[in-house]
Amino acid sequence: MLSTRTKWIVCFIAALGFAFDIYELLMLPLILRPALAELGGIVPGTREFETWRALMFFVPAMVGGLFGLAGGYLTDTLGRRRVLTFSILLYAFSAMACGFVQSLPMLLFFRCLVFVGVCVEFVAAVAWLTELFANPRQREAVLGYTQAFSSVGGLLVTAANLIAIRYATSFPEIAGGHEAWRYTVISGVIPAIPLIIVRPFLPESPEWAAKKAAGTLGRPSIRELFSPNYRRTTVITTLMFACSYGAAFGALQQTPSIVPGITEVQSLTENMTVPVRKATEQKIAATVNGYQEIGGLIGRFAFATLAMVVVSRRWLLRSFQWPGLILVPCVYWFAADESVGWLKAGIFFAGLVTVAQFSFWGNYLPQAFPLHLRGTGESFAANIGGRMIGTSFAALTAWLVTMLPSGNVAFAAGIVAAFAYLVGSLLSFWLPEPDVTTHDAPEPSEVAGN
């Protein structure tokens, strides 16, 4: 049994890890335009800009997904705590290195390392929490509410970006200047500090440790994920995870790039000098992003509450999927063209229904696979589906922008959101229902019978 102090430490580290996972991921849309301008002299709206934007979203996701899959395997073989600690340290110090780069290829390289750490951390953390809290109701609450801090991470990175923009000239000079984006990315080192302090107090998963010591821990295998017992679970969760991430990366994360093109913003900044206009656009984009993160935070807490009372996992997910199928595309097709005020309102609700789905997967996946296969199974769905396929929807949006006669980013984002939500909603009819009273996978007969 964990002591009360240990439980609080565990929840603190898990919440911190989840918060800075999203902190690191949502940082890119906020710093992308100024980083491309400083490091490559690349002008927004050009084909070169769209190419580099696609690369910055796509390449780290691919690298992170591949290494994240390996991280899931290591989570099953080396232990949850050890891999969790390493992953947080990796993305924290890689984020700090991003602030000192002198070229776009170096920024891309360190963003890849950040993604690797983030991809591995999610898998290790949810497996760790699932096995530390055996009581089903307590487990659902811990997984739901600690994951809610992911949206706190979104608010934190928005605040960090605003602080960096406002006080950039007061901070120490980096690379011969005081670019706000550099200070924003360096702030990603924060989670490493408390982790180093509390690391000795973190317990290993008792179930995993006991089976490892007894020599009864099964060997994880990707091949087993596609055995008759788990094939359907693996395929459906991978595709649905891809749809959840596809809506977020193909639409929500494009919002900062949409803001400068809003008529109201263009009218406001048309007579400003370039530095003042750039700073003003960044401030407005960061403020809009804050509304999205507040919506996402409320969505995660709403999910955590519903997860303890809604028995059917399918209907729990649909309570966010089906409203989003109508709402999210309309935000980008209509609200994004109206005004900043309409976009703030729309992006709040879009964030609520989209981000809540990420918490769903953190609760669902550990119950879908057995202990010896848990990290590998979670990692395949989250990293191959979410990180690799899902985040590549950002590149799809960028490609659509070049194909549309209007070149309208908001309209392209709406198309991608509609596609992701429609496919995800249809796939929910084949999602297996795990037994929420346990924290192990359902019996093979139950998987096949759903």
C-alpha positions as CSV (number, residue, x, y, z in Angstrom):
1,M,0.0,0.0,0.0
2,L,1.2,3.5,-0.8
3,S,1.4,6.0,2.0
4,T,-0.6,9.2,1.7
5,R,2.6,11.2,1.2
6,T,3.8,8.9,-1.6
7,K,0.4,9.0,-3.3
8,W,0.6,12.8,-3.4
9,I,4.2,12.7,-4.8
10,V,3.1,10.2,-7.4
11,C,0.1,12.4,-8.5
12,F,2.3,15.5,-8.5
13,I,5.0,14.0,-10.8
14,A,2.3,12.5,-13.1
15,A,0.4,15.8,-13.3
16,L,3.7,17.7,-13.9
17,G,4.7,15.3,-16.7
18,F,1.3,15.5,-18.3
19,A,1.3,19.3,-18.0
20,F,4.7,19.7,-19.7
21,D,3.9,17.1,-22.4
22,I,1.3,19.5,-23.8
23,Y,3.4,22.5,-22.8
24,E,6.1,21.3,-25.2
25,L,3.7,20.3,-28.0
26,L,1.7,23.5,-27.9
27,M,4.8,25.6,-27.9
28,L,5.5,25.1,-31.6
29,P,2.5,27.0,-33.0
30,L,3.3,29.9,-30.7
31,I,7.0,30.2,-31.7
32,L,7.0,28.9,-35.3
33,R,6.4,32.1,-37.2
34,P,9.1,34.2,-35.3
35,A,11.6,31.2,-35.3
36,L,11.3,30.7,-39.1
37,A,11.7,34.5,-39.6
38,E,14.8,34.8,-37.5
39,L,16.6,31.5,-38.4
40,G,15.7,31.4,-42.1
41,G,14.3,34.8,-43.0
42,I,11.2,33.0,-44.2
43,V,8.1,35.1,-44.9
44,P,4.6,33.8,-43.9
45,G,2.4,32.9,-46.8
46,T,5.1,31.7,-49.0
47,R,5.5,28.1,-50.2
48,E,8.8,27.9,-48.3
49,F,7.0,28.9,-45.1
50,E,4.4,26.2,-45.6
51,T,7.1,23.6,-46.3
52,W,9.0,24.4,-43.1
53,R,5.8,24.5,-41.1
54,A,4.9,21.1,-42.4
55,L,8.4,19.8,-41.6
56,M,8.4,21.2,-38.1
57,F,5.1,19.4,-37.3
58,F,5.6,16.2,-39.3
59,V,9.2,15.2,-38.8
60,P,9.3,15.4,-35.0
61,A,6.0,13.5,-34.9
62,M,7.4,10.7,-37.1
63,V,10.7,10.4,-35.1
64,G,8.8,10.7,-31.8
65,G,6.3,8.0,-32.8
66,L,9.0,5.5,-33.8
67,F,11.1,6.0,-30.7
68,G,8.0,6.3,-28.6
69,L,7.0,2.8,-29.8
70,A,10.4,1.6,-28.6
71,G,9.8,3.4,-25.4
72,G,6.6,1.5,-24.8
73,Y,8.6,-1.7,-25.2
74,L,11.2,-0.5,-22.7
75,T,8.4,0.4,-20.3
76,D,7.3,-3.2,-20.3
77,T,10.8,-4.6,-20.0
78,L,12.7,-2.0,-17.8
79,G,9.9,-0.7,-15.6
80,R,7.5,2.2,-15.6
81,R,9.3,4.5,-13.1
82,R,12.7,4.3,-14.8
83,V,11.4,5.1,-18.3
84,L,9.1,7.8,-17.0
85,T,12.0,9.6,-15.3
86,F,14.3,9.4,-18.4
87,S,11.6,10.6,-20.7
88,I,10.9,13.8,-18.7
89,L,14.6,14.7,-18.4
90,L,15.0,14.1,-22.1
91,Y,12.3,16.5,-23.3
92,A,13.1,19.1,-20.7
93,F,16.8,19.5,-21.6
94,S,16.1,19.2,-25.3
95,A,13.6,22.0,-25.0
96,M,16.2,24.2,-23.4
97,A,18.6,23.4,-26.2
98,C,16.1,24.6,-28.7
99,G,16.5,28.1,-27.3
100,F,20.1,28.3,-28.3
101,V,20.0,26.9,-31.9
102,Q,21.5,28.9,-34.8
103,S,19.7,27.2,-37.7
104,L,16.4,25.6,-38.7
105,P,17.9,22.1,-39.1
106,M,19.2,22.3,-35.5
107,L,15.8,23.5,-34.2
108,L,14.2,20.6,-36.1
109,F,16.7,18.1,-34.5
110,F,16.0,19.2,-30.9
111,R,12.3,19.3,-31.5
112,C,12.6,15.7,-32.5
113,L,14.2,14.9,-29.2
114,V,11.5,16.8,-27.4
115,F,8.9,14.7,-29.2
116,V,10.7,11.5,-28.3
117,G,10.6,12.3,-24.6
118,V,6.9,13.4,-24.8
119,C,5.8,10.3,-26.6
120,V,7.5,8.0,-24.2
121,E,6.4,9.9,-21.1
122,F,2.7,9.5,-21.8
123,V,2.9,5.7,-22.2
124,A,5.0,5.2,-19.1
125,A,2.9,7.6,-16.9
126,V,-0.5,6.0,-17.7
127,A,0.8,2.5,-17.2
128,W,2.5,3.6,-13.9
129,L,-0.7,5.2,-12.5
130,T,-2.9,2.4,-13.6
131,E,-0.9,-0.1,-11.6
132,L,-0.2,2.0,-8.5
133,F,-3.9,2.6,-7.9
134,A,-5.7,-0.7,-7.9
135,N,-9.2,0.6,-6.7
136,P,-11.2,1.1,-10.0
137,R,-12.9,4.3,-8.9
138,Q,-9.7,5.8,-7.4
139,R,-7.8,4.8,-10.6
140,E,-10.4,6.5,-12.9
141,A,-10.2,9.7,-10.8
142,V,-6.4,9.7,-10.6
143,L,-6.0,9.1,-14.3
144,G,-8.7,11.6,-15.2
145,Y,-7.6,14.5,-13.0
146,T,-3.9,14.2,-13.4
147,Q,-4.4,14.2,-17.2
148,A,-6.4,17.4,-16.7
149,F,-3.2,19.1,-15.9
150,S,-2.2,18.7,-19.6
151,S,-4.5,21.6,-20.2
152,V,-2.9,23.5,-17.4
153,G,0.3,23.0,-19.4
154,G,-1.4,24.7,-22.3
155,L,-2.3,27.7,-20.2
156,L,1.3,27.8,-18.8
157,V,2.9,27.8,-22.2
158,T,0.5,30.6,-23.3
159,A,1.4,32.6,-20.2
160,A,5.1,31.9,-20.7
161,N,4.9,33.1,-24.3
162,L,3.1,36.3,-23.2
163,I,5.7,37.0,-20.5
164,A,8.6,36.3,-22.9
165,I,7.0,38.8,-25.5
166,R,6.5,41.5,-22.9
167,Y,9.8,41.2,-21.0
168,A,12.1,39.9,-23.7
169,T,14.4,42.9,-23.7
170,S,14.9,42.5,-19.9
171,F,16.2,38.9,-20.2
172,P,19.8,38.0,-20.9
173,E,20.8,38.2,-24.6
174,I,20.7,34.9,-26.6
175,A,22.3,34.5,-30.0
176,G,22.9,38.2,-30.3
177,G,19.3,39.3,-29.6
178,H,16.2,39.2,-27.4
179,E,13.8,37.1,-29.4
180,A,10.8,36.1,-27.3
181,W,10.5,32.7,-28.9
182,R,13.9,31.6,-27.5
183,Y,12.9,32.4,-23.9
184,T,9.6,30.6,-24.4
185,V,11.3,27.3,-25.5
186,I,13.9,27.5,-22.8
187,S,11.2,27.5,-20.2
188,G,10.5,23.9,-21.0
189,V,13.4,22.8,-18.7
190,I,11.2,23.6,-15.6
191,P,9.9,20.0,-15.0
192,A,13.4,18.6,-14.7
193,I,14.0,20.5,-11.5
194,P,11.4,19.0,-9.1
195,L,11.8,15.6,-10.8
196,I,15.5,15.4,-9.8
197,I,14.5,16.3,-6.2
198,V,11.7,13.7,-5.7
199,R,13.0,10.9,-7.9
200,P,14.3,8.8,-4.9
201,F,10.7,8.8,-3.4
202,L,9.0,7.4,-6.5
203,P,7.8,3.8,-6.2
204,E,7.9,1.3,-9.0
205,S,4.7,-0.4,-10.2
206,P,4.1,-3.2,-7.5
207,E,2.5,-5.5,-10.0
208,W,5.2,-5.1,-12.6
209,A,8.0,-5.4,-10.0
210,A,6.4,-8.5,-8.4
211,K,6.1,-10.4,-11.8
212,K,9.5,-9.3,-12.8
213,A,11.1,-10.6,-9.6
214,A,9.2,-13.9,-9.8
215,G,10.2,-14.4,-13.5
216,T,6.5,-14.6,-14.5
217,L,6.4,-11.3,-16.5
218,G,5.5,-12.1,-20.1
219,R,7.7,-10.8,-22.9
220,P,6.1,-7.9,-24.8
221,S,5.7,-8.3,-28.6
222,I,4.2,-6.2,-31.3
223,R,3.2,-9.4,-33.1
224,E,1.0,-10.2,-30.1
225,L,-0.9,-6.9,-30.6
226,F,-2.1,-8.4,-33.9
227,S,-3.0,-11.8,-32.5
228,P,-6.7,-12.7,-32.7
229,N,-7.2,-11.7,-29.0
230,Y,-6.0,-8.1,-29.5
231,R,-6.1,-7.3,-33.3
232,R,-9.4,-5.5,-33.2
233,T,-8.4,-3.5,-30.1
234,T,-5.1,-2.5,-31.6
235,V,-6.4,-1.4,-35.0
236,I,-9.5,0.5,-33.8
237,T,-7.7,2.3,-31.0
238,T,-4.8,3.3,-33.3
239,L,-7.1,4.7,-36.0
240,M,-9.3,6.5,-33.4
241,F,-6.3,7.9,-31.6
242,A,-5.1,9.2,-35.0
243,C,-8.5,11.0,-35.5
244,S,-8.4,12.6,-32.1
245,Y,-4.9,14.0,-32.7
246,G,-5.7,14.8,-36.3
247,A,-8.4,17.2,-35.2
248,A,-6.1,18.8,-32.8
249,F,-3.0,19.2,-35.0
250,G,-4.9,19.7,-38.3
251,A,-7.2,22.3,-36.9
252,L,-6.7,23.6,-33.3
253,Q,-2.9,24.0,-33.5
254,Q,-3.3,25.9,-36.8
255,T,-5.1,28.7,-34.9
256,P,-2.1,30.9,-34.2
257,S,-1.3,30.9,-37.9
258,I,-4.9,31.9,-38.7
259,V,-5.0,34.9,-36.4
260,P,-2.9,37.3,-38.5
261,G,-5.2,36.7,-41.4
262,I,-8.4,37.8,-39.6
263,T,-9.7,41.0,-41.1
264,E,-10.0,42.7,-37.7
265,V,-6.3,41.9,-36.9
266,Q,-5.2,43.1,-40.3
267,S,-7.0,46.4,-39.8
268,L,-5.5,46.8,-36.4
269,T,-1.9,46.2,-37.5
270,E,-1.8,47.7,-41.1
271,N,-0.2,51.0,-40.0
272,M,2.3,49.5,-37.5
273,T,6.0,49.0,-38.1
274,V,7.1,45.4,-38.7
275,P,8.4,44.7,-35.2
276,V,5.3,46.2,-33.5
277,R,3.0,44.3,-35.9
278,K,4.8,41.1,-35.3
279,A,4.6,41.5,-31.5
280,T,0.9,42.5,-31.7
281,E,0.0,39.5,-33.8
282,Q,1.8,37.2,-31.4
283,K,0.0,38.6,-28.4
284,I,-3.4,38.2,-30.0
285,A,-2.5,34.7,-31.1
286,A,-1.4,33.8,-27.6
287,T,-4.6,35.2,-26.1
288,V,-6.8,33.2,-28.5
289,N,-4.7,30.1,-27.7
290,G,-5.4,30.8,-24.0
291,Y,-9.2,30.5,-24.6
292,Q,-8.6,27.1,-26.3
293,E,-6.6,25.9,-23.4
294,I,-9.2,27.0,-20.9
295,G,-11.8,25.1,-22.9
296,G,-9.5,22.1,-23.0
297,L,-9.0,22.3,-19.2
298,I,-12.8,22.3,-18.6
299,G,-13.2,19.5,-21.1
300,R,-10.6,17.3,-19.2
301,F,-12.3,17.9,-15.9
302,A,-15.7,17.2,-17.4
303,F,-14.3,14.0,-18.7
304,A,-12.8,13.0,-15.4
305,T,-16.2,13.5,-13.7
306,L,-18.1,11.6,-16.4
307,A,-15.6,8.8,-16.5
308,M,-16.7,7.8,-12.9
309,V,-20.4,7.6,-13.7
310,V,-20.7,6.6,-17.4
311,V,-20.2,2.9,-17.7
312,S,-20.0,2.6,-21.5
313,R,-16.7,3.8,-22.8
314,R,-18.2,4.2,-26.3
315,W,-20.9,6.6,-25.0
316,L,-18.4,8.4,-22.8
317,L,-16.3,9.2,-25.9
318,R,-19.3,10.0,-28.1
319,S,-20.4,12.6,-25.6
320,F,-17.5,14.7,-26.9
321,Q,-17.1,13.3,-30.4
322,W,-20.6,13.9,-31.7
323,P,-21.0,17.6,-30.7
324,G,-17.4,18.2,-32.0
325,L,-18.4,16.8,-35.4
326,I,-20.7,19.8,-36.0
327,L,-19.0,22.4,-33.8
328,V,-15.3,22.3,-34.7
329,P,-15.5,22.6,-38.5
330,C,-18.0,25.4,-38.1
331,V,-15.6,27.3,-35.9
332,Y,-13.0,27.4,-38.7
333,W,-15.4,27.9,-41.6
334,F,-17.3,30.7,-40.1
335,A,-16.1,32.1,-36.7
336,A,-12.4,32.4,-37.9
337,D,-13.5,34.8,-40.6
338,E,-15.7,37.0,-38.4
339,S,-13.6,38.5,-35.6
340,V,-11.2,37.7,-32.8
341,G,-14.2,37.7,-30.4
342,W,-16.1,35.1,-32.4
343,L,-12.9,33.0,-32.8
344,K,-12.2,33.1,-29.0
345,A,-15.7,31.8,-28.3
346,G,-15.6,29.1,-30.9
347,I,-12.1,27.9,-30.0
348,F,-13.1,27.6,-26.4
349,F,-15.7,25.0,-27.2
350,A,-13.6,23.4,-29.9
351,G,-10.8,22.9,-27.3
352,L,-13.3,21.5,-24.8
353,V,-14.6,18.7,-27.0
354,T,-11.3,17.9,-28.7
355,V,-8.9,17.9,-25.7
356,A,-11.2,15.8,-23.5
357,Q,-10.7,12.9,-25.9
358,F,-7.0,12.8,-25.0
359,S,-8.0,12.1,-21.4
360,F,-10.3,9.3,-22.7
361,W,-7.4,7.5,-24.3
362,G,-5.2,7.8,-21.2
363,N,-8.0,6.1,-19.2
364,Y,-9.0,3.6,-21.8
365,L,-5.8,2.1,-23.1
366,P,-4.3,0.7,-19.9
367,Q,-7.5,-1.4,-19.5
368,A,-7.3,-2.7,-23.1
369,F,-4.1,-4.6,-22.8
370,P,-2.6,-7.0,-20.2
371,L,0.2,-6.0,-17.9
372,H,3.1,-7.5,-19.8
373,L,1.8,-5.8,-23.1
374,R,0.4,-2.6,-21.6
375,G,3.2,-0.2,-22.5
376,T,3.7,-1.7,-25.9
377,G,0.0,-1.6,-26.7
378,E,-0.5,1.9,-25.4
379,S,2.5,3.0,-27.3
380,F,1.4,1.6,-30.6
381,A,-2.0,3.3,-30.4
382,A,-0.7,6.6,-29.0
383,N,2.5,6.9,-31.1
384,I,1.8,5.2,-34.4
385,G,-1.8,6.4,-34.3
386,G,-1.7,9.6,-32.5
387,R,1.8,11.0,-32.8
388,M,2.7,9.7,-36.3
389,I,-0.6,9.5,-38.2
390,G,-2.6,12.1,-36.2
391,T,0.0,14.9,-36.1
392,S,0.7,14.4,-39.8
393,F,-2.8,16.0,-40.3
394,A,-0.9,19.3,-39.7
395,A,1.0,18.6,-42.9
396,L,-2.3,17.8,-44.6
397,T,-3.7,21.2,-43.6
398,A,-0.6,22.9,-44.9
399,W,-0.9,21.0,-48.2
400,L,-4.6,21.9,-48.5
401,V,-3.7,25.5,-48.1
402,T,-1.5,25.3,-51.2
403,M,-4.2,23.5,-53.2
404,L,-7.1,25.9,-52.3
405,P,-7.5,28.8,-54.7
406,S,-8.1,31.1,-51.7
407,G,-5.1,29.8,-49.7
408,N,-7.3,30.1,-46.6
409,V,-5.7,28.3,-43.6
410,A,-9.0,28.4,-41.6
411,F,-11.0,26.8,-44.4
412,A,-8.4,24.0,-44.8
413,A,-8.4,23.4,-41.1
414,G,-12.2,23.1,-41.1
415,I,-12.0,20.4,-43.8
416,V,-9.4,18.4,-41.9
417,A,-11.4,18.7,-38.6
418,A,-14.6,17.5,-40.3
419,F,-12.8,14.5,-41.8
420,A,-11.1,13.5,-38.5
421,Y,-14.3,13.8,-36.4
422,L,-16.4,12.0,-39.0
423,V,-14.1,9.0,-39.2
424,G,-13.5,8.9,-35.5
425,S,-17.3,8.9,-34.8
426,L,-17.9,6.1,-37.2
427,L,-15.1,3.9,-35.8
428,S,-16.5,4.3,-32.3
429,F,-19.1,1.6,-33.2
430,W,-16.3,-1.0,-33.3
431,L,-14.5,0.2,-30.1
432,P,-14.3,-2.8,-27.7
433,E,-15.8,-2.2,-24.2
434,P,-13.1,-3.0,-21.5
435,D,-14.1,-4.1,-18.0
436,V,-13.6,-0.9,-16.0
437,T,-13.8,-2.9,-12.7
438,T,-10.3,-4.2,-13.3
439,H,-7.0,-2.7,-14.6
440,D,-6.1,-5.6,-16.9
441,A,-7.3,-6.4,-20.4
442,P,-10.6,-8.1,-21.0
443,E,-10.6,-11.8,-21.6
444,P,-10.1,-12.8,-25.3
445,S,-13.7,-14.0,-25.5
446,E,-15.0,-10.6,-24.4
447,V,-12.8,-8.8,-27.0
448,A,-14.1,-11.0,-29.7
449,G,-17.7,-10.8,-28.6
450,N,-18.1,-7.0,-28.6
